[in-house]
Amino acid sequence: MDSGNAAWMLVAASMVFLMTPAVAFFYGGMVRAKAVLNMMMMSTLAIAVTGIIWALWGWSISFAGKDIGGVFGDPITGFLLKDTVIAKDGVFTSLDSANAAYPHTVDIAFQAAFAMICVALISGALAERVRISTWMIFVALWVTLDYGPMAHMVWNHGLLSADGPISNAIGAPAHDFAGGTVIHINAAVAALIIVLIIGRRVGFPKQVMRPHNVPMVMLGAFLLWFGWFGFNAGSAFAANGTAGYAWVSTTMAASAATLGWLFTERIRTGHYTAMGAASGMVAGLVAITPAADVVSPLWALVIGLLAGFVCCLACGLKFRFAYDDSLDVVGIHGVGGLLGTLLIGFFGTGTGFLAGGDFRQLLVQFLVALIAIIYAAAVTGVIAFALEKTIGWRVSEDQEIIGVDQSDQGESAYEFGSGLD
């Protein structure tokens, strides 16, 4: 047992945990003032509900349980962490194998933080119109039926893993270092499906809906960047050179994407904006996530530049096709995650088409991404449709116009001059 690895992974877990409050600020600043608390509450409840589900059966379905068909682990083996936590000399500690690099309890914490941030990302597409009660139920169901199996399939020797049947059949190992498919494609597809089921905000796309607090958005973006060091470098699962390089490649891609987005924005609108900078850095962070350990510094910059350019353009598709992805979850996380996943097939060292390999890496990346999209769409569609037909997703039109903060939560973020303070 290496105490240095254990210390680093605890820090990384805490940094990834910070990303969900960062999303609360990032999304909270983007919405109108009448919905900021609702938006931040959705991230808060992503933490609270996922934290309970993860301890009950989420950990077991994802990582601890016996494999069932390469899709999920059984929910009993690790139920309430019974496979990992043990009482010894009057205190609880981690039940570890002799060759464990760090305590399993640390891994539970690290992976729980991933599940929390993943489901929180979905909330950005649903801004300003969703009831908190429905959101809580959705989080519990989605983490159980979608996130847990997806994490198992990709990261725990399942159907979509590097040693799974698809990789073996093609002769190239599928690669998702820190969550291009599990986190970003998964969350974005879920967001799109829910948006198509629940419909658009009142006034979209004709009414201009500007962010009410851009400094809050910038704060959230920089906290996300900081947390992403734990997200990507922590996915090396050791305090080693790979972790260090993941930190470097993450920064390079995010920096390049920030500039790529700003240059694209300048050409299109004539301005460099703070919102563009914040969105660009997140697009770069998303795109490098699956590839942070396997692309050279040059290709990390290229991935970042492409992400900034492509995601900036992709965010305009919601106006063309009239789907209300309120805060660009699909445009940034979906497109960025898919871009990074596929570009491993071109730039992955030793396996990528332009980096010493052949077409097989691109093929396996494409198939894994495609299956992940189909699975996320199917499972989320069933959950979202069932909720829509039973308890309903949305507040009423009048409540939405008043604002979900007041109508659904009975509070307001800003009481200045209202007579209520």
C-alpha positions in Angstrom: 0.0 0.0 0.0 1.5 3.3 -1.1 0.6 6.2 1.2 1.6 8.7 -1.5 -0.9 7.2 -3.9 -3.6 7.1 -1.3 -3.0 10.8 -0.4 -3.1 11.9 -4.0 -6.3 10.0 -4.8 -8.0 11.5 -1.7 -7.1 14.9 -3.0 -8.2 14.0 -6.5 -11.5 12.8 -5.2 -12.1 16.0 -3.4 -11.2 18.0 -6.5 -13.6 16.1 -8.6 -16.3 16.6 -5.9 -15.7 20.4 -6.1 -16.6 20.2 -9.8 -20.3 19.8 -9.0 -20.5 23.0 -6.9 -18.5 24.6 -9.8 -21.2 23.4 -12.2 -23.8 25.0 -9.9 -22.0 28.4 -10.2 -21.3 27.9 -14.0 -25.0 27.1 -14.8 -26.4 29.4 -12.1 -24.8 32.4 -13.7 -26.1 31.5 -17.2 -29.8 31.4 -16.3 -32.0 34.4 -15.7 -32.2 35.7 -12.2 -35.6 34.2 -11.5 -34.2 30.6 -11.9 -30.7 30.7 -10.4 -31.5 29.0 -7.1 -33.4 26.2 -8.9 -30.4 25.7 -11.2 -28.0 25.5 -8.2 -30.3 23.2 -6.3 -30.3 20.7 -9.2 -26.5 20.4 -8.7 -27.0 20.2 -4.9 -29.5 17.4 -5.3 -27.2 15.6 -7.8 -24.7 15.3 -4.9 -27.2 14.4 -2.2 -29.2 11.8 -4.1 -26.2 10.2 -5.9 -24.3 10.1 -2.6 -27.0 7.8 -1.1 -27.5 5.7 -4.2 -23.8 5.2 -4.6 -23.5 3.7 -1.1 -26.6 1.6 -1.4 -26.0 -0.1 -4.8 -24.3 2.3 -7.2 -20.8 1.2 -6.3 -21.8 -2.4 -6.6 -23.5 -2.0 -10.0 -20.5 0.0 -11.4 -17.4 -1.7 -9.9 -17.9 -4.1 -7.0 -20.6 -6.5 -8.1 -20.2 -9.7 -10.1 -20.3 -9.0 -13.8 -23.7 -9.7 -15.5 -23.5 -9.9 -19.3 -20.7 -7.3 -19.5 -23.3 -4.6 -18.8 -23.5 -4.2 -15.0 -22.4 -5.7 -11.7 -24.9 -7.3 -9.3 -26.2 -4.8 -6.8 -25.9 -7.2 -3.8 -22.1 -7.8 -3.5 -21.3 -4.2 -2.7 -24.6 -3.2 -1.1 -24.0 -0.5 1.5 -20.3 -1.0 0.8 -20.2 -4.4 2.7 -17.5 -5.6 0.3 -15.2 -2.7 1.2 -15.8 -1.4 4.7 -14.8 -3.4 7.8 -14.8 -2.7 11.6 -11.4 -3.2 13.2 -10.4 -2.3 16.8 -13.5 -0.3 17.2 -13.2 1.9 14.1 -14.2 1.3 10.4 -11.5 1.0 7.8 -11.0 -0.3 4.3 -11.0 -4.0 3.5 -8.2 -4.2 0.9 -6.4 -6.9 -1.0 -2.7 -7.3 -0.4 -1.6 -5.7 -3.7 -3.9 -2.7 -3.6 -2.2 0.5 -4.5 -4.4 2.5 -2.2 -7.5 1.8 0.0 -10.7 0.7 -1.8 -12.6 3.3 0.3 -10.7 6.0 -1.5 -11.7 4.5 -4.9 -15.3 4.6 -3.7 -15.0 8.3 -3.0 -13.3 9.1 -6.3 -15.9 7.2 -8.4 -18.8 8.7 -6.4 -17.6 12.2 -7.3 -17.6 11.2 -11.0 -21.2 10.0 -10.8 -22.2 13.2 -9.1 -20.7 15.5 -11.7 -22.1 13.4 -14.6 -25.7 13.7 -13.6 -25.3 17.3 -12.6 -24.2 18.1 -16.2 -27.6 17.1 -17.5 -29.4 19.8 -15.5 -28.0 22.6 -17.7 -30.2 21.5 -20.6 -33.4 21.6 -18.4 -32.9 25.1 -17.0 -35.8 27.3 -15.8 -38.7 24.8 -16.3 -38.2 21.6 -14.2 -39.7 20.7 -10.9 -37.2 19.8 -8.1 -39.2 16.8 -7.0 -39.1 15.2 -10.4 -35.4 15.9 -10.7 -34.7 14.1 -7.5 -36.5 11.0 -8.7 -34.8 11.2 -12.1 -31.3 11.3 -10.5 -31.9 8.2 -8.4 -33.2 6.2 -11.4 -30.6 7.5 -13.9 -27.6 6.8 -11.7 -28.9 3.3 -11.1 -30.0 2.4 -14.6 -27.7 4.4 -16.8 -24.6 5.7 -15.1 -23.8 2.6 -13.1 -24.0 0.2 -16.1 -22.2 2.7 -18.4 -19.3 3.0 -15.9 -19.2 -0.8 -15.6 -19.2 -1.4 -19.4 -16.4 1.0 -20.1 -14.2 0.9 -16.9 -14.7 -2.4 -15.3 -13.9 -5.0 -18.0 -17.4 -4.8 -19.5 -18.8 -4.7 -23.0 -17.2 -1.4 -24.0 -13.9 -1.8 -22.1 -10.3 -2.0 -23.5 -10.4 -5.8 -22.9 -14.0 -6.3 -23.8 -15.5 -8.3 -26.7 -15.7 -5.4 -29.1 -12.0 -4.4 -28.5 -10.9 -8.0 -28.8 -12.9 -8.6 -32.0 -11.4 -5.5 -33.7 -7.9 -6.0 -32.3 -7.6 -2.6 -30.8 -8.3 -1.5 -27.1 -11.1 1.0 -26.7 -9.7 4.0 -24.7 -11.6 6.4 -22.4 -9.1 7.7 -19.9 -11.4 9.8 -17.7 -14.9 9.9 -19.2 -15.4 10.9 -22.8 -18.2 8.3 -23.1 -19.1 7.6 -19.5 -19.4 11.2 -18.5 -19.8 13.6 -21.4 -21.4 11.7 -24.2 -23.6 9.9 -21.7 -24.8 13.1 -20.0 -25.3 15.0 -23.2 -27.4 12.3 -24.8 -29.5 12.1 -21.7 -29.9 15.8 -21.7 -31.0 15.9 -25.4 -33.6 13.1 -24.9 -35.2 14.8 -21.9 -35.3 18.1 -23.7 -37.1 16.5 -26.6 -39.6 15.0 -24.2 -40.3 18.0 -22.0 -40.2 20.7 -24.6 -38.9 24.2 -24.8 -38.9 27.1 -22.4 -41.7 29.7 -22.8 -40.4 32.2 -25.4 -37.6 30.0 -26.9 -36.1 30.6 -29.5 -37.6 34.0 -30.2 -37.0 35.6 -26.8 -33.4 36.5 -25.9 -32.5 34.8 -22.7 -29.2 36.3 -21.5 -27.1 35.1 -18.5 -27.8 37.1 -15.4 -24.4 36.9 -13.9 -21.3 36.4 -16.1 -18.8 36.7 -13.3 -20.5 33.8 -11.6 -20.1 31.8 -14.9 -16.4 32.7 -15.0 -15.9 31.6 -11.3 -17.6 28.3 -12.1 -15.5 27.8 -15.2 -12.2 28.3 -13.4 -13.3 26.1 -10.5 -14.2 23.4 -13.1 -10.7 23.8 -14.6 -9.1 23.3 -11.2 -11.3 20.3 -10.4 -10.5 18.8 -13.8 -6.9 18.3 -12.7 -8.3 15.8 -10.2 -10.6 14.4 -12.8 -8.0 13.7 -15.4 -4.7 13.4 -13.5 -6.5 11.4 -10.8 -7.6 8.9 -13.5 -4.0 7.7 -13.6 -4.8 6.2 -10.2 -1.3 6.9 -8.9 1.0 9.9 -8.1 3.2 9.3 -11.1 4.3 10.6 -14.4 1.1 9.8 -16.2 -0.8 11.9 -13.7 1.6 14.8 -14.3 1.3 14.5 -18.0 -2.5 14.4 -17.8 -2.3 17.7 -15.9 -0.2 19.2 -18.6 -2.2 17.9 -21.6 -5.4 19.1 -19.9 -4.1 22.6 -19.5 -2.8 22.7 -23.1 -6.1 21.6 -24.5 -8.2 23.9 -22.4 -6.0 26.9 -23.2 -6.1 26.1 -27.0 -9.9 25.7 -26.9 -10.4 29.0 -25.1 -8.6 30.7 -27.9 -10.2 28.6 -30.6 -13.7 29.5 -29.3 -12.8 33.2 -29.0 -11.3 33.4 -32.5 -14.4 31.7 -33.9 -16.6 34.1 -31.9 -14.7 37.1 -33.2 -15.1 36.1 -36.8 -18.8 35.4 -36.3 -19.8 38.4 -34.1 -16.9 40.8 -34.0 -16.4 40.3 -30.3 -14.3 38.3 -27.8 -16.6 37.6 -24.9 -16.2 36.4 -21.3 -19.0 33.8 -21.9 -17.1 32.6 -24.9 -13.9 32.2 -22.9 -15.7 30.3 -20.2 -17.5 28.0 -22.7 -14.3 27.5 -24.7 -12.2 26.4 -21.7 -14.9 23.8 -20.7 -15.1 22.5 -24.3 -11.3 21.9 -24.3 -11.5 20.2 -20.9 -14.2 17.9 -22.2 -12.5 17.0 -25.4 -9.1 16.1 -23.8 -10.8 14.0 -21.1 -10.8 10.6 -22.9 -7.3 11.2 -24.4 -5.3 13.0 -21.8 -2.8 10.2 -21.3 -2.3 9.1 -24.9 -1.9 12.2 -27.1 1.3 14.1 -27.6 1.6 17.8 -26.6 1.1 18.8 -30.3 -2.1 16.7 -30.6 -3.4 18.0 -27.3 -3.2 21.5 -28.7 -4.9 20.4 -31.9 -7.7 18.7 -30.0 -8.2 21.9 -27.9 -8.3 24.1 -31.0 -10.7 21.9 -32.8 -12.9 21.6 -29.7 -13.1 25.4 -29.4 -14.0 25.8 -33.0 -16.4 22.9 -33.4 -18.2 23.3 -30.1 -18.7 27.0 -30.7 -20.5 26.2 -34.0 -22.4 23.3 -32.6 -24.0 25.4 -29.9 -25.9 27.2 -32.6 -27.6 24.0 -33.8 -30.3 24.3 -31.1 -31.6 27.5 -32.8 -31.6 25.9 -36.2 -33.4 22.8 -35.1 -35.4 24.4 -32.3 -34.5 22.1 -29.4 -34.0 23.9 -26.1 -30.7 22.7 -24.8 -30.7 25.7 -22.5 -27.1 25.9 -21.4 -25.4 24.0 -24.3 -24.9 20.6 -22.7 -25.2 18.9 -26.1 -23.1 21.5 -27.9 -20.2 21.4 -25.4 -20.3 18.0 -23.6 -21.9 15.9 -26.3 -19.9 17.3 -29.3 -16.7 17.8 -27.2 -16.9 14.3 -25.7 -17.5 12.7 -29.1 -14.8 14.7 -30.7 -12.2 13.7 -28.1 -13.3 10.1 -28.2 -13.0 9.8 -32.0 -9.7 11.8 -32.3 -8.0 9.1 -30.2 -8.4 7.1 -33.4 -6.2 9.7 -35.2 -3.9 11.0 -32.6 -3.5 8.2 -29.9 0.2 7.4 -29.6 1.0 4.1 -31.2 -2.5 3.2 -32.2 -4.0 6.3 -33.8 -4.2 6.6 -37.6 -1.8 9.6 -37.7 0.4 8.5 -34.7 1.9 5.1 -35.7 -1.3 3.0 -35.8 -4.0 2.1 -38.3 -7.8 2.4 -38.8 -8.7 -0.1 -36.1 -8.4 2.4 -33.2 -10.8 4.8 -34.9 -13.2 2.0 -35.6 -13.3 0.8 -32.0 -13.7 4.3 -30.7 -16.5 4.9 -33.1 -18.4 1.7 -32.2 -18.0 2.3 -28.4 -19.3 5.8 -28.8 -22.2 4.7 -30.9 -23.2 2.0 -28.4 -22.9 4.4 -25.5 -25.2 6.9 -27.4 -27.8 4.2 -28.1 -27.7 2.9 -24.5 -28.0 6.3 -23.0 -30.8 7.4 -25.3 -32.8 4.2 -24.7 -32.5 4.2 -20.9 -33.0 7.9 -20.5 -35.9 7.8 -22.9 -37.7 5.2 -20.8 -37.0 7.0 -17.5 -37.9 10.5 -18.8 -41.0 9.4 -20.6 -42.3 7.5 -17.6 -41.8 10.5 -15.4 -43.5 12.8 -17.9 -46.5 10.6 -18.0 -46.8 10.1 -14.3 -45.7 13.0 -12.1 -44.7 15.4 -14.9 -41.4 17.3 -15.4 -42.4 20.9 -15.8 -43.9 23.6 -13.7 -46.9 25.3 -15.2 -46.5 28.1 -17.8 -47.5 30.8 -15.3 -45.0 29.4 -12.8 -42.3 29.4 -15.4 -43.0 33.0 -16.3 -42.9 34.0 -12.6 -39.7 32.0 -12.1 -39.1 28.5 -10.7 -37.3 30.0 -7.7 -40.5 31.6 -6.4 -43.0 29.2 -7.8 -41.4 25.9 -7.0 -39.1 26.7 -4.1 -40.8 29.8 -2.6 -37.6 31.8 -2.5 -35.5 34.3 -4.5 -31.8 34.7 -4.9 -31.9 38.5 -5.0 -34.3 40.4 -2.7 -32.9 43.9 -3.1 -35.6 46.4 -3.3 -38.3 43.8 -3.3 -39.8 44.7 0.1 -39.0 41.2 1.3 -35.7 41.9 2.9 
